[in-house]
Amino acid sequence: MEISDLSNVSSKYYKFANIFSKVKAEISTSYCFHNLKINLKESVQPPVAIYSLLASEQDTLKKFIEKNLNTEFI
């Protein structure tokens, strides 16, 4: 198991470190109990962000979402 850097985390949360394991997060499962889909109207575009972000934050968020959609993590 990967050891996470917990230097900035309160010791009371150490027991949850495995939840945030990057190695575990990158493992794609082939089976899923639920495969939910949101059907959008063709003429409607969802908002890029729910709340205001700086342009650099929006770019970082967009890259994160694209990466994780491509790996089917989200």
RATAJO-V579945 format. One record per residue. N is the residue number from 1. RES is the residue in one small letter. SS is DSSP state (@ for helix, = for strand, . for the rest). PSI is psi in degrees with one decimal (* if undefined). Layout:
{{N:RES:SS:PSI} {N:RES:SS:PSI}}
This chain:
{{1:m:.:142.9} {2:e:.:135.2} {3:i:.:120.6} {4:s:.:151.1} {5:d:.:110.7} {6:l:.:17.3} {7:s:.:-25.5} {8:n:.:14.3} {9:v:.:136.9} {10:s:.:140.3} {11:s:@:-24.1} {12:k:@:-13.0} {13:y:@:0.9} {14:y:@:-35.0} {15:k:@:-14.9} {16:f:@:6.7} {17:a:@:-36.3} {18:n:@:-22.7} {19:i:@:-30.9} {20:f:@:20.5} {21:s:.:122.1} {22:k:@:-37.1} {23:v:@:-46.8} {24:k:@:-37.7} {25:a:@:-29.0} {26:e:.:-4.9} {27:i:.:119.6} {28:s:.:130.3} {29:t:.:147.3} {30:s:.:-10.9} {31:y:.:138.4} {32:c:.:134.5} {33:f:.:-37.6} {34:h:.:134.0} {35:n:.:91.0} {36:l:.:144.8} {37:k:.:137.9} {38:i:.:117.1} {39:n:.:121.1} {40:l:.:149.5} {41:k:.:139.5} {42:e:.:-31.6} {43:s:.:-0.5} {44:v:.:132.2} {45:q:.:130.2} {46:p:.:153.8} {47:p:.:150.0} {48:v:.:-39.1} {49:a:.:151.4} {50:i:.:-30.1} {51:y:.:165.8} {52:s:.:132.5} {53:l:.:153.6} {54:l:.:157.1} {55:a:@:-40.4} {56:s:@:-35.4} {57:e:@:-39.0} {58:q:@:-41.6} {59:d:@:-44.1} {60:t:@:-43.8} {61:l:@:-44.1} {62:k:@:-44.4} {63:k:@:-42.0} {64:f:@:-46.5} {65:i:@:-45.2} {66:e:@:-44.7} {67:k:@:-45.5} {68:n:@:-25.9} {69:l:@:-38.9} {70:n:@:-31.1} {71:t:.:3.8} {72:e:.:27.1} {73:f:.:-33.0} {74:i:.:*}}
